[in-house]
Amino acid sequence: MEKERSTWKNTLHELVAEMLAAEKVYGTLIQSDRYPTYQAYFKKRHFEQGDFTKILMDEYHAVTERKLIDPFTTDQPIFKPMERQLLEENLTDAQVNVLITDKEQTLVLQYQNILAFSGMPKTTNALLQSQAEDINSTLQKLRMDYNTKYKTGPVKTS
């Protein structure tokens, strides 16, 4: 039981690190003028990530009685490679959509991973579930926009 408690806390810590990274990446993309079609999306996600991060950091502090002084980075970051691709490569809007969709799907899976742990406080579980649903809703809108604009079938992610 204690091992699982430690594991979900570590997983929550990793999720907070990803959220901080995502907030920074979207902030950088707002300042870039490379993909004007996605500026509103970048701005929305930047502020949403900031809100989600603050909520999760407060929750982490509440359940562990420790502050996240220096959130560690994960072995396989989700958003940092996306930032590099968007800033260094010349992608089409369709390619940008597929890339963002893939990264957001990976983030949803990270939420699902932590939600699979038992023994997590109900408030923590509810917060994570709510955020996962919000991100999944945004992800579904991205997919619908892609399908509408490019009149294709489902978005294929890598």
C-alpha atoms as an extended CHARMM CRD file, in Angstrom:
* protein
*
       158  EXT
         1         1  MET       CA              0.0000000000        0.0000000000        0.0000000000  PROA      1               0.0000000000
         2         2  GLU       CA              2.7690000000        2.4470000000        0.9290000000  PROA      2               0.0000000000
         3         3  LYS       CA              4.6720000000        1.5570000000       -2.2510000000  PROA      3               0.0000000000
         4         4  GLU       CA              1.6240000000        2.3370000000       -4.4050000000  PROA      4               0.0000000000
         5         5  ARG       CA              1.0890000000        5.6070000000       -2.4970000000  PROA      5               0.0000000000
         6         6  SER       CA              4.6830000000        6.5630000000       -3.2140000000  PROA      6               0.0000000000
         7         7  THR       CA              4.3010000000        5.5380000000       -6.8580000000  PROA      7               0.0000000000
         8         8  TRP       CA              1.2070000000        7.6620000000       -7.5530000000  PROA      8               0.0000000000
         9         9  LYS       CA              2.8340000000       10.5980000000       -5.7690000000  PROA      9               0.0000000000
        10        10  ASN       CA              5.8910000000       10.2500000000       -8.0000000000  PROA      10              0.0000000000
        11        11  THR       CA              3.6290000000        9.9590000000      -11.0350000000  PROA      11              0.0000000000
        12        12  LEU       CA              1.7500000000       13.0930000000       -9.9390000000  PROA      12              0.0000000000
        13        13  HSD       CA              5.1100000000       14.8500000000       -9.5560000000  PROA      13              0.0000000000
        14        14  GLU       CA              6.0410000000       13.8280000000      -13.1150000000  PROA      14              0.0000000000
        15        15  LEU       CA              2.6780000000       15.0570000000      -14.3870000000  PROA      15              0.0000000000
        16        16  VAL       CA              3.2240000000       18.4460000000      -12.7500000000  PROA      16              0.0000000000
        17        17  ALA       CA              6.6460000000       18.6070000000      -14.4290000000  PROA      17              0.0000000000
        18        18  GLU       CA              4.9740000000       17.9230000000      -17.8050000000  PROA      18              0.0000000000
        19        19  MET       CA              2.3550000000       20.5590000000      -17.1340000000  PROA      19              0.0000000000
        20        20  LEU       CA              5.0290000000       23.1500000000      -16.3450000000  PROA      20              0.0000000000
        21        21  ALA       CA              6.8820000000       22.2090000000      -19.5220000000  PROA      21              0.0000000000
        22        22  ALA       CA              3.6830000000       22.4380000000      -21.5840000000  PROA      22              0.0000000000
        23        23  GLU       CA              2.8930000000       25.8650000000      -20.1700000000  PROA      23              0.0000000000
        24        24  LYS       CA              6.3800000000       27.0950000000      -21.1050000000  PROA      24              0.0000000000
        25        25  VAL       CA              6.2400000000       25.5500000000      -24.5800000000  PROA      25              0.0000000000
        26        26  TYR       CA              2.8690000000       27.0910000000      -25.3710000000  PROA      26              0.0000000000
        27        27  GLY       CA              4.1250000000       30.4180000000      -23.9940000000  PROA      27              0.0000000000
        28        28  THR       CA              7.0840000000       30.2720000000      -26.3720000000  PROA      28              0.0000000000
        29        29  LEU       CA              4.8070000000       29.3750000000      -29.2770000000  PROA      29              0.0000000000
        30        30  ILE       CA              2.5750000000       32.3760000000      -28.5230000000  PROA      30              0.0000000000
        31        31  GLN       CA              5.5950000000       34.6270000000      -29.0080000000  PROA      31              0.0000000000
        32        32  SER       CA              6.5030000000       32.9420000000      -32.2820000000  PROA      32              0.0000000000
        33        33  ASP       CA              4.6990000000       34.0110000000      -35.4170000000  PROA      33              0.0000000000
        34        34  ARG       CA              5.3960000000       30.7970000000      -37.3000000000  PROA      34              0.0000000000
        35        35  TYR       CA              1.8990000000       29.3200000000      -37.1520000000  PROA      35              0.0000000000
        36        36  PRO       CA             -0.7060000000       32.1200000000      -37.1030000000  PROA      36              0.0000000000
        37        37  THR       CA             -3.5470000000       29.6340000000      -37.5960000000  PROA      37              0.0000000000
        38        38  TYR       CA             -2.7400000000       28.1480000000      -34.1880000000  PROA      38              0.0000000000
        39        39  GLN       CA             -2.0680000000       31.3110000000      -32.1550000000  PROA      39              0.0000000000
        40        40  ALA       CA             -5.4710000000       31.2390000000      -30.4460000000  PROA      40              0.0000000000
        41        41  TYR       CA             -4.9730000000       27.5530000000      -29.6180000000  PROA      41              0.0000000000
        42        42  PHE       CA             -1.4680000000       28.1610000000      -28.2270000000  PROA      42              0.0000000000
        43        43  LYS       CA             -2.7770000000       31.0080000000      -26.0530000000  PROA      43              0.0000000000
        44        44  LYS       CA             -5.7350000000       28.9750000000      -24.7890000000  PROA      44              0.0000000000
        45        45  ARG       CA             -3.5290000000       26.0140000000      -23.8940000000  PROA      45              0.0000000000
        46        46  HSD       CA             -0.8540000000       28.2200000000      -22.2880000000  PROA      46              0.0000000000
        47        47  PHE       CA             -3.3030000000       29.7470000000      -19.8290000000  PROA      47              0.0000000000
        48        48  GLU       CA             -5.1330000000       26.4650000000      -19.3030000000  PROA      48              0.0000000000
        49        49  GLN       CA             -1.8480000000       24.6940000000      -18.5460000000  PROA      49              0.0000000000
        50        50  GLY       CA             -0.9560000000       27.4440000000      -16.0870000000  PROA      50              0.0000000000
        51        51  ASP       CA             -4.2560000000       26.9870000000      -14.2570000000  PROA      51              0.0000000000
        52        52  PHE       CA             -3.9660000000       23.1970000000      -14.2740000000  PROA      52              0.0000000000
        53        53  THR       CA             -0.3760000000       23.3570000000      -13.0260000000  PROA      53              0.0000000000
        54        54  LYS       CA             -1.2280000000       25.6330000000      -10.1110000000  PROA      54              0.0000000000
        55        55  ILE       CA             -4.1430000000       23.4100000000       -9.1010000000  PROA      55              0.0000000000
        56        56  LEU       CA             -2.0140000000       20.2540000000       -9.2840000000  PROA      56              0.0000000000
        57        57  MET       CA              0.8700000000       21.8540000000       -7.3930000000  PROA      57              0.0000000000
        58        58  ASP       CA             -1.5150000000       22.9100000000       -4.6250000000  PROA      58              0.0000000000
        59        59  GLU       CA             -3.0090000000       19.4220000000       -4.5410000000  PROA      59              0.0000000000
        60        60  TYR       CA              0.4370000000       17.8100000000       -4.4470000000  PROA      60              0.0000000000
        61        61  HSD       CA              1.3040000000       20.0320000000       -1.4860000000  PROA      61              0.0000000000
        62        62  ALA       CA             -1.9710000000       19.1220000000        0.2470000000  PROA      62              0.0000000000
        63        63  VAL       CA             -1.4910000000       15.3480000000       -0.0770000000  PROA      63              0.0000000000
        64        64  THR       CA              2.2590000000       15.1960000000        0.5390000000  PROA      64              0.0000000000
        65        65  GLU       CA              2.7160000000       18.2030000000        2.8130000000  PROA      65              0.0000000000
        66        66  ARG       CA              5.7120000000       19.0270000000        0.6050000000  PROA      66              0.0000000000
        67        67  LYS       CA              6.0490000000       21.7410000000       -1.9720000000  PROA      67              0.0000000000
        68        68  LEU       CA              7.3810000000       20.9880000000       -5.3960000000  PROA      68              0.0000000000
        69        69  ILE       CA             10.6110000000       22.9170000000       -5.1200000000  PROA      69              0.0000000000
        70        70  ASP       CA             12.1360000000       21.7550000000       -8.3390000000  PROA      70              0.0000000000
        71        71  PRO       CA              9.8840000000       19.5000000000      -10.4000000000  PROA      71              0.0000000000
        72        72  PHE       CA             12.0540000000       16.9480000000      -12.0960000000  PROA      72              0.0000000000
        73        73  THR       CA             11.8930000000       16.2850000000      -15.7670000000  PROA      73              0.0000000000
        74        74  THR       CA             10.7680000000       13.0020000000      -17.1870000000  PROA      74              0.0000000000
        75        75  ASP       CA             12.9100000000       10.6550000000      -19.2390000000  PROA      75              0.0000000000
        76        76  GLN       CA             10.6840000000       11.1540000000      -22.2670000000  PROA      76              0.0000000000
        77        77  PRO       CA              9.2440000000       14.6710000000      -22.2210000000  PROA      77              0.0000000000
        78        78  ILE       CA              6.0570000000       15.2040000000      -24.1700000000  PROA      78              0.0000000000
        79        79  PHE       CA              6.1170000000       18.8590000000      -25.1430000000  PROA      79              0.0000000000
        80        80  LYS       CA              9.7810000000       19.8680000000      -25.4070000000  PROA      80              0.0000000000
        81        81  PRO       CA             10.3490000000       17.9070000000      -28.6560000000  PROA      81              0.0000000000
        82        82  MET       CA              7.1380000000       19.4320000000      -30.0630000000  PROA      82              0.0000000000
        83        83  GLU       CA              8.4540000000       22.9300000000      -29.3810000000  PROA      83              0.0000000000
        84        84  ARG       CA             11.6920000000       22.1200000000      -31.1830000000  PROA      84              0.0000000000
        85        85  GLN       CA              9.8240000000       20.7210000000      -34.1840000000  PROA      85              0.0000000000
        86        86  LEU       CA              7.4470000000       23.6670000000      -34.4450000000  PROA      86              0.0000000000
        87        87  LEU       CA             10.2070000000       26.2450000000      -34.1840000000  PROA      87              0.0000000000
        88        88  GLU       CA             12.8470000000       24.5370000000      -36.3310000000  PROA      88              0.0000000000
        89        89  GLU       CA             10.8250000000       22.8330000000      -39.0390000000  PROA      89              0.0000000000
        90        90  ASN       CA              8.5160000000       24.3710000000      -41.6060000000  PROA      90              0.0000000000
        91        91  LEU       CA              5.3440000000       22.3490000000      -41.0440000000  PROA      91              0.0000000000
        92        92  THR       CA              2.0190000000       22.6510000000      -42.8140000000  PROA      92              0.0000000000
        93        93  ASP       CA             -1.0950000000       23.3810000000      -40.7720000000  PROA      93              0.0000000000
        94        94  ALA       CA             -2.1340000000       19.7430000000      -41.2010000000  PROA      94              0.0000000000
        95        95  GLN       CA              1.2430000000       18.5610000000      -39.8730000000  PROA      95              0.0000000000
        96        96  VAL       CA              0.9810000000       20.9650000000      -36.9280000000  PROA      96              0.0000000000
        97        97  ASN       CA             -2.4660000000       19.6050000000      -36.1180000000  PROA      97              0.0000000000
        98        98  VAL       CA             -1.2560000000       15.9960000000      -36.2260000000  PROA      98              0.0000000000
        99        99  LEU       CA              1.7770000000       16.8360000000      -34.0500000000  PROA      99              0.0000000000
       100       100  ILE       CA             -0.2800000000       18.6880000000      -31.4330000000  PROA      100             0.0000000000
       101       101  THR       CA             -2.9380000000       15.9690000000      -31.4600000000  PROA      101             0.0000000000
       102       102  ASP       CA             -0.2890000000       13.3260000000      -30.8530000000  PROA      102             0.0000000000
       103       103  LYS       CA              1.2420000000       15.2250000000      -27.9210000000  PROA      103             0.0000000000
       104       104  GLU       CA             -2.1180000000       16.0400000000      -26.3350000000  PROA      104             0.0000000000
       105       105  GLN       CA             -3.1100000000       12.3610000000      -26.6520000000  PROA      105             0.0000000000
       106       106  THR       CA              0.1120000000       11.3870000000      -24.8730000000  PROA      106             0.0000000000
       107       107  LEU       CA             -0.7530000000       13.8320000000      -22.0840000000  PROA      107             0.0000000000
       108       108  VAL       CA             -4.2440000000       12.3280000000      -21.7410000000  PROA      108             0.0000000000
       109       109  LEU       CA             -2.6340000000        8.8850000000      -21.4800000000  PROA      109             0.0000000000
       110       110  GLN       CA             -0.3820000000       10.1800000000      -18.7050000000  PROA      110             0.0000000000
       111       111  TYR       CA             -3.4890000000       11.3290000000      -16.8320000000  PROA      111             0.0000000000
       112       112  GLN       CA             -5.1000000000        7.9290000000      -17.3860000000  PROA      112             0.0000000000
       113       113  ASN       CA             -1.9640000000        6.2550000000      -16.0520000000  PROA      113             0.0000000000
       114       114  ILE       CA             -2.1250000000        8.1260000000      -12.7630000000  PROA      114             0.0000000000
       115       115  LEU       CA             -5.9030000000        7.6950000000      -12.4960000000  PROA      115             0.0000000000
       116       116  ALA       CA             -5.4050000000        3.9190000000      -12.6180000000  PROA      116             0.0000000000
       117       117  PHE       CA             -3.7640000000        3.9840000000       -9.1600000000  PROA      117             0.0000000000
       118       118  SER       CA             -5.9470000000        3.0520000000       -6.2270000000  PROA      118             0.0000000000
       119       119  GLY       CA             -5.5500000000        4.6420000000       -2.8360000000  PROA      119             0.0000000000
       120       120  MET       CA             -5.3690000000        8.1670000000       -4.1950000000  PROA      120             0.0000000000
       121       121  PRO       CA             -7.4450000000       10.7380000000       -2.2870000000  PROA      121             0.0000000000
       122       122  LYS       CA            -10.8680000000       11.3250000000       -3.8390000000  PROA      122             0.0000000000
       123       123  THR       CA            -10.2200000000       15.0460000000       -4.3040000000  PROA      123             0.0000000000
       124       124  THR       CA             -6.9650000000       14.3440000000       -6.1510000000  PROA      124             0.0000000000
       125       125  ASN       CA             -8.7200000000       11.7980000000       -8.3250000000  PROA      125             0.0000000000
       126       126  ALA       CA            -11.5700000000       14.2310000000       -9.0700000000  PROA      126             0.0000000000
       127       127  LEU       CA             -9.1560000000       17.0420000000      -10.0060000000  PROA      127             0.0000000000
       128       128  LEU       CA             -7.1750000000       14.7700000000      -12.2970000000  PROA      128             0.0000000000
       129       129  GLN       CA            -10.3330000000       13.3630000000      -13.8780000000  PROA      129             0.0000000000
       130       130  SER       CA            -11.6900000000       16.8600000000      -14.5310000000  PROA      130             0.0000000000
       131       131  GLN       CA             -8.4570000000       18.0680000000      -16.1130000000  PROA      131             0.0000000000
       132       132  ALA       CA             -8.1520000000       14.9120000000      -18.2260000000  PROA      132             0.0000000000
       133       133  GLU       CA            -11.6950000000       15.4470000000      -19.4960000000  PROA      133             0.0000000000
       134       134  ASP       CA            -10.9410000000       19.0830000000      -20.3610000000  PROA      134             0.0000000000
       135       135  ILE       CA             -7.7950000000       18.1280000000      -22.2680000000  PROA      135             0.0000000000
       136       136  ASN       CA             -9.6010000000       15.2690000000      -23.9990000000  PROA      136             0.0000000000
       137       137  SER       CA            -12.3620000000       17.6640000000      -25.0510000000  PROA      137             0.0000000000
       138       138  THR       CA             -9.7480000000       20.0030000000      -26.5470000000  PROA      138             0.0000000000
       139       139  LEU       CA             -8.1470000000       17.0150000000      -28.2630000000  PROA      139             0.0000000000
       140       140  GLN       CA            -11.4770000000       15.9520000000      -29.7910000000  PROA      140             0.0000000000
       141       141  LYS       CA            -12.0280000000       19.5010000000      -31.0870000000  PROA      141             0.0000000000
       142       142  LEU       CA             -8.5860000000       19.4140000000      -32.7350000000  PROA      142             0.0000000000
       143       143  ARG       CA             -9.4760000000       16.1460000000      -34.4130000000  PROA      143             0.0000000000
       144       144  MET       CA            -12.8360000000       17.4610000000      -35.6020000000  PROA      144             0.0000000000
       145       145  ASP       CA            -11.2250000000       20.6430000000      -36.9480000000  PROA      145             0.0000000000
       146       146  TYR       CA             -8.6920000000       18.5410000000      -38.8370000000  PROA      146             0.0000000000
       147       147  ASN       CA            -11.3770000000       16.2650000000      -40.2740000000  PROA      147             0.0000000000
       148       148  THR       CA            -13.5480000000       19.2230000000      -41.2640000000  PROA      148             0.0000000000
       149       149  LYS       CA            -10.7380000000       21.1930000000      -42.8610000000  PROA      149             0.0000000000
       150       150  TYR       CA             -9.0380000000       18.3050000000      -44.6430000000  PROA      150             0.0000000000
       151       151  LYS       CA            -12.1490000000       16.1200000000      -45.1060000000  PROA      151             0.0000000000
       152       152  THR       CA            -10.3340000000       12.9960000000      -44.0880000000  PROA      152             0.0000000000
       153       153  GLY       CA            -10.9980000000       10.1370000000      -41.7540000000  PROA      153             0.0000000000
       154       154  PRO       CA             -9.6770000000       10.0140000000      -38.2040000000  PROA      154             0.0000000000
       155       155  VAL       CA             -6.4010000000       11.7730000000      -37.4490000000  PROA      155             0.0000000000
       156       156  LYS       CA             -3.5830000000        9.2650000000      -37.5060000000  PROA      156             0.0000000000
       157       157  THR       CA             -1.1120000000        9.8680000000      -34.6810000000  PROA      157             0.0000000000
       158       158  SER       CA              2.2790000000        8.2530000000      -34.4060000000  PROA      158             0.0000000000
